Amino acid sequence: MSNPLQGAQFVLAAHRISQLPADQGAEVAFAGRSNAGKSSALNTLTNHKGLARTSKTPGRTQQMVAFSLPPQRGVSASPESDLRLIDLPGYGYAKVPLDMREHWKQEIDAYLHQRRSLRGLVLIVDIRHPLKEFDRLMLQFCFDTQLPCHVLLTKADKISRGHGAQALVALRKQFADESLSATAQVFSSSAGTGVEEARQAVMALLAKPREGAHQGRER
């Protein structure tokens, strides 16, 4: 099966949302704690090993990075070819200076509230750990604003398949118990687990029109 995310290209890295590409078309943002495997997931999904920077030192992504995607059939964007992935700064790495962490907290909040081309969020969560405060905040935000969210439970190769299935069931139960509407799947960049499913989830988000609170949440 062909990869609809093949051909993604680096566009720019922005320190503020005002520096991002024009707010038109459709984009999906990737968010997650700095050691959850976000860059590896982006590289695997796009089949481009060098697209997003990966490092043994977490927290290197300290800007919002925009990647363009080739035109896709069935995706309502205006213009049709204006499709993007946005890599949000990794959050929660202790060695990032406090003022930098506060800056990115404000910028991510502004991005999520103001960016009208945003169609959905892919939240990267390490399958070996329970949801952290950042994860919960992002999920609650998506629910409150009706912004679709898809969770990738990454690093599934680090545990057994049975434990991975149990973690997914537990997370989905947690969503139901807390009245959250996010979807979730098991994922591994190194083992290729769930890659095709994740690609289709990203494409479904890009094709989804704005609706509900997300359509008009200007400040």
C-alpha positions in Angstrom: 0.0 0.0 0.0 1.3 3.4 -0.9 2.2 5.8 1.9 0.1 9.0 1.7 2.6 10.8 3.9 5.5 10.0 1.6 7.1 13.1 0.3 6.9 15.3 3.5 9.4 18.1 3.4 10.8 20.5 6.0 9.4 24.0 5.5 10.5 26.0 8.5 11.0 26.1 12.3 9.1 28.8 14.2 9.8 30.3 17.6 6.3 31.9 17.6 3.0 31.0 16.0 3.2 34.2 13.9 6.2 32.7 12.1 4.3 29.6 11.0 3.1 29.2 7.3 -0.1 31.0 6.3 -3.0 29.8 8.3 -4.8 28.1 5.4 -5.4 24.5 4.2 -5.2 21.7 6.7 -2.6 20.6 9.3 -2.2 17.9 12.0 0.0 18.6 15.0 2.1 16.1 16.8 2.6 16.7 20.6 4.1 14.7 23.4 6.6 14.7 26.2 10.2 15.0 25.0 11.2 11.4 25.6 8.1 9.7 24.2 9.4 9.1 20.7 7.7 11.8 18.8 10.5 12.5 16.2 10.9 8.7 15.6 7.2 8.4 15.0 7.2 11.3 12.5 10.2 9.8 10.6 8.5 6.4 10.4 5.1 7.7 9.3 6.6 9.8 6.5 9.2 7.1 5.7 11.9 9.8 5.9 14.5 8.9 8.4 16.0 12.4 8.6 12.8 14.5 8.6 12.5 15.1 12.3 15.6 15.4 14.4 16.1 12.5 16.8 18.7 12.4 19.5 19.7 10.5 22.6 19.3 13.8 24.4 15.5 14.4 24.8 14.2 18.0 24.5 16.0 19.0 21.3 12.9 20.0 19.5 12.5 23.6 20.9 10.6 25.1 18.0 7.4 24.5 16.1 8.5 22.7 13.0 6.3 22.7 9.9 6.5 20.0 7.2 4.6 20.2 3.9 2.8 17.2 2.4 2.1 16.5 -1.2 -1.5 17.1 -2.5 -4.0 14.4 -1.5 -7.3 13.4 -3.1 -10.3 13.7 -0.8 -8.7 16.2 1.6 -10.6 19.5 1.7 -8.0 22.1 2.0 -7.8 25.5 0.3 -5.7 25.5 -1.7 -5.8 21.7 -2.0 -2.1 21.3 -1.9 -1.6 23.2 1.3 -1.3 20.3 3.8 1.1 20.2 6.7 2.3 18.3 9.7 3.4 20.4 12.7 5.9 19.1 15.2 5.3 20.9 18.5 8.1 21.3 21.0 8.7 18.3 23.3 7.4 19.1 26.7 8.6 18.1 30.2 12.4 17.8 29.8 13.9 19.1 33.1 17.1 20.5 31.5 15.2 22.9 29.3 15.5 26.3 31.1 12.4 27.4 33.0 11.9 30.5 30.9 12.0 28.5 27.8 9.5 26.0 29.2 7.2 28.8 30.1 7.5 30.4 26.6 6.6 27.1 24.9 3.7 26.5 27.3 2.3 29.9 26.2 3.0 29.3 22.5 1.5 25.8 22.4 -1.6 27.2 24.1 -1.8 30.0 21.6 -1.3 27.7 18.7 -4.1 25.3 19.8 -6.5 28.1 20.5 -5.8 30.3 17.4 -4.7 28.1 14.5 -7.7 27.7 12.3 -6.1 25.2 9.8 -5.5 22.8 12.7 -7.6 19.7 12.0 -6.5 17.4 14.8 -3.8 16.3 17.2 -1.6 13.2 17.4 -0.6 12.7 21.0 2.6 10.7 21.6 2.5 8.7 24.8 5.1 6.1 26.0 3.1 2.9 26.4 5.2 1.9 29.5 4.0 4.8 31.6 0.6 6.1 32.8 -0.6 9.4 31.4 1.3 12.4 32.7 -0.1 15.8 33.5 0.8 17.2 30.0 -1.0 14.3 28.4 -4.1 14.8 30.4 -4.1 18.6 29.7 -3.9 17.9 26.0 -6.6 15.3 26.0 -8.9 17.6 28.1 -8.2 20.5 25.8 -9.1 18.4 22.7 -12.3 17.2 24.3 -13.4 20.7 25.5 -12.8 22.2 22.0 -14.0 19.2 20.0 -10.6 18.9 18.4 -10.0 15.3 17.3 -7.2 13.5 19.0 -5.4 10.3 18.2 -3.0 8.7 20.7 0.0 6.7 19.7 1.1 4.4 22.5 4.7 4.3 21.4 7.7 2.0 22.2 5.4 -1.0 22.1 8.5 -3.1 21.2 9.7 -2.6 24.7 6.9 -4.8 26.2 5.2 -8.0 25.2 2.3 -8.0 22.7 -0.1 -9.1 25.5 1.0 -6.2 27.8 0.6 -3.8 24.9 -3.0 -5.0 24.3 -3.7 -4.6 28.0 -2.4 -1.1 28.0 -4.6 -0.1 25.1 -7.7 -1.6 26.7 -6.9 0.2 29.9 -6.4 3.5 28.1 -9.7 3.2 26.2 -11.5 2.4 29.5 -9.9 5.5 31.0 -11.2 7.6 28.1 -14.7 6.2 28.7 -14.5 6.7 32.5 -13.4 10.3 32.1 -15.8 11.0 29.2 -12.9 11.7 26.7 -13.5 11.1 23.0 -9.9 10.4 21.8 -8.9 7.4 19.8 -5.8 5.3 20.5 -3.6 2.6 19.1 -0.4 0.6 19.9 2.6 1.8 17.9 6.3 1.1 17.5 8.7 3.0 15.2 11.4 0.4 15.4 9.2 -2.7 15.0 6.8 -1.1 12.5 3.8 -1.9 14.8 0.7 0.0 13.9 2.4 2.2 11.3 -0.2 1.8 8.5 -3.1 2.4 11.0 -1.4 5.6 12.2 -0.9 6.9 8.7 -4.6 6.4 7.9 -5.5 8.1 11.2 -3.4 11.1 10.2 -5.0 11.3 6.8 -8.5 11.0 8.4 -7.7 14.0 10.6 -6.5 16.0 7.7 -9.7 15.3 5.8 -11.9 16.2 8.7 -13.6 19.7 8.4 -13.5 22.1 11.3 -16.5 21.9 13.5 -17.8 22.8 16.9 -15.8 24.9 19.3 -12.6 24.5 17.4 -14.1 26.4 14.4 -14.4 29.7 16.2 -12.1 29.8 19.2 -10.4 33.0 18.3 -9.1 35.1 21.2 
